[in-house]
C-alpha cells in the first residue's frame, strides 16, 4: 500500500517534469526516483518519532517534536538528493534546472511530510478509539456482572421466599404480625435496591437495615436468635461501605440457625478510634457440626470490597475460638474535605 | 377411607409448620402425629410412628431432608415443602409425590394432598426410589462435605476430613473413621468421583485414602507398594495408585 502510493506520487512528478519540457526523459525519471525514494525513506522516521512519544501529546509538543525535525529532515533530503543528482548528471542545463527547482521541492517535501504525519495521527486516534471502546465494553460488562451478583447475594432468594411463606402463615392467625413483617421486608428490600446510590452510608442507617433483617429472621425462627448490639452515639454518623456487614450477619444466622438447633447469640460492638470505626461482631456456632458449604468466601468478598474502597488489606480479621466466631472490622474515616 | 392417614411434618421453621397444619384443617382424614424441627428428629419420628405421609423441608440443621431420606428404611409418601426450586427435578426423580414451592396456596396444597391420598389409597408399592435419590443427593458439582452413615440403630454425620479411608466390598463401600467402620450401599467408584481430589486419592482398585492419614510408603513386591497409615493400618497401593499419590504429594 505504502509502496503503491509512493510510485503513484513518483510517476506524477516524472510527468510534471516531462511536461514542463525542462529536462529529458531519462533525467526526469532518475530525478523522480532519487528524490522520491529518499523522501520515502525519510518519511518513515516521523512514525517512529511519534510512536516514541507515546499516544498523546500537546500542540506545543507536536510543533517542537514534529515540525522541527520535519524541517531538518527536508533540508537533509534536499541536500542529499541534490548532491546525488549532480553526480549523476553533471551537465550545466540540468544543474540550472535543479537550482531553480529547490523552492518547489521544499514546498513539495513539506506537503508530503505533513500528509504522512496526518495519516499517522488519524490512524493513531482511530486505533485509540477502538481500544477505548473495547475497554468501555469490558468495564460495563464487569460492572453489570458484579451488580447482578451483589443483588443476588443480597436479596437471597431463599431468605425472600421463606420470609414470604412465614407471612402467608401469619396471615391466618396473627394478621397484625403479618402486616408488620410485610412492612419490614419491604423496607429491607427498598434499602437494598437503593444501595447503589451511595457507596458510603452512615453506620446508623446500615445497622437499621441489619436490624430489619435480624427482626425478620427472628420472626421466622422465634426464640432461637438473640441479638445484642452496642453502638455509642458518636459512631452513628460515621460512614461505612453500604451492605458490607450483611454477609457477616447472614453467616451468623446460617451457621447458628441453619446448621444447629442451639440458640444463636449475635453480639455487636462498635467504638470510634483514631483510625475510624472499630467493629466487633461475634456469634456462637456449633463447632462440631460438619457444614455442607464452603466458608470464608463471603468474608473474602468483604476484604476485597474494603480493599477497593480504602486501598488497605488489613481492615478485616476473623477468628474461630471454641464455639465463638469473631469478626473484627475497621472502617477508616476519610478526612473532611479530602474527597 | 376409614383409617386416618398418619402424617409427620419436618421443617425447622415454626411458621412453616403452622401453615401446613392450617392448610390441613379441611383435610380431616389426615392426622399429624409429629412435628419435627430437623432431619434427625424426623428420622426418629418416622422410625417410631411409621407415617404414611411426610411433609419434608430440604434445608434444615444437622441433617437435610435429602440426607434424612438417604438413611430411611421406611417408605412414606413424600411431599417436599421448600423454598429451593433447584432441587425439584431431583426430588421427582426420587419419586417424591409432589414438590411444593414456598409460599404456596391452599389450592396448590390441596392438589398435592389429592395426589398423596390417591397414592396411599392405591397402596401401590410407592417405594421412594432410594437408589435414585442417593445418586441425586450427590450429583451436586461440589465435592462431598459430609456423609450420613448408619451406625447401629442411630446415624452419624461425619465430615469427610474425619474419614480415614474407603474400601470396596462388591457393590458396597466400607468406610473407616477412627475406631468406627460403616457400610454404605454405594460402589467405591461413586466416592472416587465425588470426593475432593485434593484430599482423597484412589490408591488401588479397592481403596481410596485420605492423604492426611498417610505415614509412609513401603515397596511391596513388583510395582506395588504398601501405604502405612498413622494408626498403623496398611493399605495396598497399585502402580496407578502410586502415580496418583505422587501427583498429589509433590504438589
Interface residues (C-beta under 8 A of the other chain):
Chain A: X157 X158 X161 X162 X164 X165 X166 X167 X168 X169 X170 X172 X173 X219 X220 X221 X222 X257 X258 X259 X260 X261 X289 X290 X291 X292 X293 X294
Chain B: X12 X13 X14 X15 X16 X18 X19 X22 X37 X38 X59 X60 X61 X62 X64 X83 X84 X101 X102 X103 X104 X142 X145 X146 X157 X158 X159 X160 X162
